[in-house]
Amino acid sequence: MAGFKGQAEYSVDVKGRIAIPAKMRAALSPDAQGTFTLTKGFEQCIYAYPQDNWKLKEAEYSALNINNRNARHLVRMILMWAEEVSLDGQGRISLPKPLSEYAGIGEKALIIGAMDRIELWDPAAFEDYLKEQSIDQETLAEQVMGS
């Protein structure tokens, strides 16, 4: 399983392509076959799952109780936005227009490693997100991970 970390800001070209940072490409498992599934993420960003990690997410979604209305709704909301893209010869992926519009990504994108996925953000939207957070990292770690 890939372990993505770090951040980088890259330009989006006129065709809607963005380069994936070399260190993140190096973290890709051979099982990913240079392919990502992009979908709508939380907090108005795009989630980019390598193919092997996406298969694990699909298994999680498949295990949900389809008799549960909220489970069906969640699966629909995630999968209706999902689109498979592959790295080109220059290490770029194409951002589908509906996802770019959802995330507000224009000429630049902030690329963040998030362990099993990469997140793509509009840089200004990410700055706003950070400013909205009222809790510092130390307190957050204590609350989420225990003391």
WOCORGI-V227787 format. One record per backbone hydrogen bond with DSSP energy under -1.0 kcal/mol. NH is the residue of the N-H (numbers start at 1). CO is the residue of the C=O. E is the energy in kcal/mol with one decimal. If there is no record, write none. Layout:
NH_CO_E + NH_CO_E
//
This chain:
4_115_-2.9 + 8_111_-1.8 + 10_109_-2.6 + 12_107_-3.1 + 13_17_-2.5 + 16_13_-2.4 + 18_93_-2.6 + 20_91_-2.9 + 25_21_-2.4 + 26_22_-2.5 + 28_25_-1.2 + 32_29_-1.8 + 33_30_-1.3 + 35_32_-1.9 + 36_85_-3.3 + 37_49_-3.1 + 38_83_-3.1 + 39_47_-2.1 + 41_45_-2.8 + 46_120_-2.3 + 47_39_-2.7 + 48_118_-3.0 + 49_37_-2.7 + 51_35_-2.7 + 54_50_-2.7 + 55_51_-1.9 + 56_52_-1.0 + 57_53_-1.9 + 58_54_-2.9 + 59_55_-1.8 + 60_56_-1.8 + 61_57_-2.5 + 62_58_-2.7 + 63_59_-1.4 + 64_61_-1.1 + 68_65_-2.0 + 72_68_-2.2 + 73_69_-2.3 + 74_70_-2.7 + 75_71_-2.4 + 76_72_-2.4 + 77_73_-2.8 + 78_74_-2.1 + 79_75_-2.9 + 80_76_-2.5 + 83_38_-2.3 + 85_36_-3.0 + 87_34_-3.0 + 88_92_-2.1 + 91_88_-2.0 + 93_18_-2.5 + 95_16_-3.3 + 100_96_-2.5 + 101_97_-2.8 + 102_98_-2.1 + 103_99_-2.4 + 105_100_-2.2 + 109_10_-2.6 + 110_121_-3.1 + 111_8_-3.5 + 112_119_-2.9 + 113_6_-3.0 + 114_117_-2.7 + 115_4_-2.5 + 116_114_-1.3 + 118_48_-2.3 + 119_112_-3.0 + 120_46_-2.4 + 121_110_-2.6 + 126_122_-2.2 + 127_123_-2.0 + 128_124_-2.4 + 129_125_-2.4 + 130_126_-2.5 + 131_127_-2.2 + 132_128_-1.9 + 140_136_-2.5 + 141_137_-2.6 + 142_138_-2.0 + 143_139_-2.4 + 144_140_-2.8 + 145_141_-2.8 + 146_142_-1.4
//
